[in-house]
Amino acid sequence: MNLNHNKAPSDGGPVPSIGRPEHLGIASPFGGDARAPMDTLARAGLSSASLPLHTIESENAEAVAGWLENNPQRHCVIFWQSPVTALAQAMAEGQAPDEALAEWTARAESVLAAVRKNRRRTTLIESTLAQANPGALIERLNQRLDLSLAMPTHSPGTHEEHDPVELLIAERAVVTNTQARRLAQELQATSLPLGQGDEDLLPDSLTAWHGYQQHGNTERAEAERLRAQNRELRQEQQKLKTQIDELKGKADLSQSGEYQDLKEENDLLLQQLHHVQEELESYYLGSRDIQQKYDKAEAERKKLKRECNSALQRADVLQKKIDSMRASRSWRLTKPLRVGNFLKRKRAK
């Protein structure tokens, strides 16, 4: 089963056209990596194709169904994210795979419910494939919607790199979930065929092993350094103990002050050894706590970045609405009325 190996269903010739829509909506209810293909469409001239364009900003899948229901004459292009990519990205941000898969399944169910009711009014596009194959994206969208978007002239697309181990865990989680597999298959079967990417998203076992080794190099190096220090301290302790035993074997110092001094020195050294061991343990635990705090802070930073990007997008949409209203004919025709009302209020003061 092809869950997300950066592949799409095999090309079967041109995509049948459903005609040019009068109004087009673009949605990305799964979030994820849809920004790059959406930017590709913008550079290809979608925003200036003499076609009214509306971006559905919400990542709530139900918002897509609501938009389709409230706009029965309009067409919606829906970018969706494969479950493997979604889980790998969620795990990188600190979310548990079972929780992320449950969220993806709920979104997929909602999107597919809307698509089944509006098959000729929706176009599904897998965002990772679209990012990896910008030329195929433009070509297939032109064929389906009878558009004339310009083919990209920049270098071939790529896809976001994910941790190999997280990808394998994500694939395993999806493969063992019957509902997720069924939804992924239906989404793929309904999407525009964009061909194959330059390379598979999922790593082979050797690549995953190297990724795992690299991921744990720092922790293993730190643990080895602490073990080496501990061995050196133990060797020093053993050396001191041997020296004491030799001295005790040469003469009976039990009644002399020299023996007492050696015993006190040995006790002091043992205390210092225990103190150093405690400091090493405290340092190790502290470094692990710092790493956890860093991971938490990094996840919070990513969350704030997403919220900031979402706020900027909403502000852009509102500004476009204001500009559109001020450029409308009704706004110009009612200008004398607004000026008159302003003068009346000014005289009244």
C-alpha positions, -999 to 999 in steps of 0.1 A, spaced: 0 0 0 13 35 -9 8 55 22 33 82 15 64 72 -4 64 105 -23 45 87 -50 11 91 -66 -11 69 -87 3 61 -121 -3 87 -148 -31 77 -172 -29 105 -197 -44 139 -194 -68 146 -165 -104 151 -177 -115 187 -176 -146 197 -155 -146 232 -170 -133 265 -157 -150 275 -124 -164 310 -119 -149 312 -85 -121 292 -68 -114 285 -32 -81 270 -18 -80 252 15 -54 234 36 -74 218 64 -45 195 74 -20 223 79 15 208 73 35 216 42 9 231 19 25 266 19 51 257 -7 27 243 -34 3 272 -27 32 296 -33 39 277 -66 3 283 -77 7 320 -69 39 323 -89 22 305 -118 -3 333 -119 -33 318 -101 -40 350 -82 -40 370 -115 -59 346 -137 -90 367 -139 -106 342 -115 -120 353 -82 -99 335 -56 -107 328 -19 -84 313 6 -100 293 34 -77 302 62 -90 278 89 -73 244 94 -106 231 106 -117 205 81 -154 214 88 -148 249 75 -142 234 40 -176 216 41 -192 248 53 -177 269 25 -188 244 -1 -223 243 13 -226 281 14 -211 286 -21 -229 260 -43 -215 275 -76 -178 275 -65 -149 251 -68 -125 242 -40 -89 230 -43 -80 211 -11 -44 203 -1 -41 174 22 -12 159 41 -4 122 42 -7 104 76 29 94 76 42 130 70 17 143 95 28 119 122 65 125 116 60 162 118 39 159 150 64 137 167 92 162 158 71 188 177 67 166 207 32 151 201 25 114 207 19 94 174 -14 79 186 -28 114 194 -15 128 161 -30 99 141 -64 104 158 -64 141 148 -54 132 112 -81 106 110 -108 130 122 -98 156 96 -96 131 68 -131 118 76 -145 153 76 -127 163 43 -138 131 25 -174 135 36 -174 169 20 -157 156 -12 -181 127 -16 -210 152 -17 -192 176 -41 -169 155 -63 -171 178 -94 -167 209 -71 -135 197 -54 -100 189 -64 -78 170 -39 -40 175 -40 -15 157 -18 8 186 -6 41 166 -3 37 154 -39 28 189 -51 59 203 -33 81 177 -50 65 180 -84 55 217 -91 55 211 -129 30 182 -126 9 203 -102 5 231 -127 -1 208 -157 -27 187 -140 -46 217 -125 -46 234 -159 -61 202 -174 -88 197 -148 -99 233 -143 -92 246 -179 -67 272 -166 -36 287 -183 -12 288 -154 25 293 -163 48 264 -159 75 270 -132 109 280 -144 128 274 -111 146 242 -101 126 210 -94 108 209 -61 118 191 -29 101 179 2 107 186 38 132 163 55 121 143 85 139 122 110 143 87 95 133 70 128 102 91 132 92 83 96 95 46 102 75 49 135 49 69 117 46 44 88 42 15 113 15 34 132 -5 40 100 0 5 86 -14 -10 117 -44 13 118 -71 0 94 -91 32 94 -61 54 86 -51 31 58 -86 32 43 -88 70 45 -53 74 30 -62 51 1 -94 70 -7 -77 104 -5 -49 91 -29 -75 76 -53 -94 109 -54 -64 132 -58 -48 146 -89 -21 122 -102 12 140 -99 36 112 -107 65 103 -86 90 125 -67 127 124 -71 132 100 -42 111 81 -17 102 99 15 106 69 37 143 58 43 157 24 39 167 5 70 204 15 66 195 52 64 172 49 94 200 32 114 224 60 106 198 85 115 192 67 148 230 66 155 234 103 148 204 112 169 219 94 199 256 104 194 255 133 219 238 113 247 261 83 242 292 105 241 282 122 274 274 88 290 308 74 279 326 105 293 309 101 327 317 63 327 354 71 319 356 96 347 340 71 371 365 44 360 394 67 366 381 76 401 376 39 409 411 31 397 425 59 419 405 46 448 418 11 443 454 24 440 451 42 473 436 12 489 465 -9 476 490 15 490 474 14 524 473 -24 523 510 -25 515 519 -1 543 498 -22 567 517 -53 555 551 -38 562 545 -29 598 519 -29 624 508 7 625 477 2 645 492 19 675 510 47 657 499 82 648 511 75 612 484 49 607 458 72 620 469 99 596 468 75 567 433 64 577 421 99 580 436 107 546 419 77 531 386 86 546 390 121 533 398 108 498 367 86 500 346 115 509 360 135 480 354 106 457 317 104 468 314 141 464 328 140 429 305 111 420 275 131 433 285 161 413 288 140 382 254 125 387 239 160 393 256 173 362 242 144 341 207 149 355 209 186 350 220 183 314 191 160 307 167 185 323 181 213 302 176 192 271 140 186 281 134 223 287 150 231 254 127 207 236 97 222 253 108 257 245 114 247 208 79 232 206 64 264 220 84 285 196 71 265 167 36 268 180 39 306 184 54 308 149 24 290 135 0 313 154 18 343 141 17 331 105 -20 324 109 -26 359 123 -7 375 95 -27 356 69 -60 366 86 -48 403 86 -40 400 49 -74 387 41 -91 415 61 -70 441 43 -79 427 9 -116 429 19 -112 466 29 -93 474 -3 -120 456 -23 -148 476 -6 -131 509 -11 -125 501 -47 -161 492 -53 -186 513 -73 -210 516 -44 -183 530 -22 -176 558 -47 -213 565 -53 -220 569 -16 -190 592 -10 -212 624 -11 -235 609 14 -207 601 38 -192 636 34 -226 651 41 -230 631 72 -196 641 84 -204 678 79 -236 675 98 -219 658 127 -192 685 127 -218 713 127 -238 696 155 -207 697 177 
